[in-house]
Amino acid sequence: MTFEEYLASLQNKTVAVIGIGVSNRPLIELLLDRGVAVTACDRKDREALGAVGDELEAKGCRLKLGERYLDGLTEDVIFRTPGMRPDLPQLTEAVGRGSVLTSEMEVFFQVCPCPKIAVTGSDGKTTTTTIIAELLKRAGKTVHLGGNIGHPLLAETGTMKPDDIAELELSSFQLMTMTASPHIAVITNVAPNHLDVHKDFQEYIDAKENIFTHQTAEDIAVFNADNPYTLEEASRPAGRARLFSRQRELKDGVFLRGSAIIARHNGEEREVMRTTDIKLPGVHNIENYLAAIAVVDGLVPDETIRDFAREFGGVEHRIELIRTRSGVRWYNDSIASSPNRTIAGLNAFREKVILIAGGKDKGIPYDALGPVVTDHVKLLLLCGATAGVIRRAVEQADNYNGLEIIDVEDYHQAVSIADSRAGEGDVVILSPASTSFDRFANFMERGRVFKEIVNSLP
């Protein structure tokens, strides 16, 4: 089905779009512009929606707002927002009445006219997705970047050409109900995450696996050979499986030998680059490059990969250097919404750091974080709902040595204390190990607020 054919199929139908956030606004406006009867549903009340509500109503959109915004859905087609479970009672009842439940990404997979490359994983998916997209662009490809990164792509599908490439980051929430898979699928790693939304870890694993479940024999799936969950999954795709590893050599894939990154296929191998070519700090970023090279091998010249790696300074909110002040380096790692992400961030530094952490609890274990914090942190500043959980994980670690832990009210106090305690050569990093939803709309807002506070230091 083409994009235009899909839009034509919605004529004379009613559509509900759940969530009036940034990700759904382009979809709502596209449907309204095409004359589709749209009801936009959101938990916010009319006052909180503000000018956005005025603009949508002026275009003919019906608004359904407030705490009962999901009650009594009767529209022919319902687009759910990615973070919403598809089995909520209100959605199940609507489907029982004949509604079709879908999402922006599911429809995009139906109508996208060009090859799709998609990345998922518990950690590293945004950086890996970005690296792949930028490498393909440097090789002369027209790349459309979207999904869980960038912006929604469905509204832009009409401008895409068959020779373009759609590069996507996909979350477990987006993948839960997908009935199609990309031509090249990547799973960077799997570890417990988002257990405040998923029923259990197995459901989370199943969602991640759905990225390759619908592939054909002509497709490729890329897996992390160093992760037990993804290694086990590597035996199941319908097409070709490629592996990447930082810890061992592979018969078919991309791996690390000393400081050399090697690509091997059909018994032949070559050195693509060296780890010293990678500007980004941390072994986790070596893994991100291994995954990306496994995808672009044969599509992007090795020289292009090396040149890019020497220049690429990373994605915002991912161990992002904010400023150096009086010899102290301040970093924003707001993307670290799980213990694993914070562990990777801490391991990226040789020196002990001052760590600011804490946020909303996702129902995942923090035990593994404690020993790493004890080894890599000289002062721990905690705020948010998980402050107590993180404190316990540190104080109960076998290697706990009396690390100083201070509870703070907010980032203003955290930055003030860190600034007073840090000396020349020190590193201060925000790496929360928790989601942002206790105080912020998302990790981007959290990171921007932290950066503003740090940049306001005289």
Buried (B, 14 or more C-beta within 10 A) or exposed (E): EEBEEBBEEBEEEBBBBBBBEEBBBBBBBBBBEEEBBBBBBBBBEEEEBEEBBEBBBEEEBBBBBBEEBBEEBEBBBBBBBBBBBBEEEBBEBBBEEEBEBBBBBBBBBBBBBBBBBBBBBBBBBBBBBBBBBBBBBBBEBEBBBBBBBBBBBBBBBEEBEEEBBBBBBBBBBBBBBBEBBBBBBBBBBBBBBBBEBBEEBEBBBBBBBBBBBBBEEEBBBBBBBBBEBBBEBBEEBBBBBBBBBBEEEBEBBBBBEEEBBBBBBEEEBEEBBBBEBBEBBBEBBBBBBBBBBBBBBEBBBBEBBBBBBEEBEBBEBBBBBBEEBEEBBBBBBBBBBBBBBBBBBBBBBEEBBBBBBBBBBBEBEBEBBBBBBBBBBBBBBBBBBBBEBBBEBBEEBEEBEEBEBBBBEEBEBBBBBBBEBBEEEBBBBBBBBBBBBBBBEBBBBBBBBBBEBBEEBE
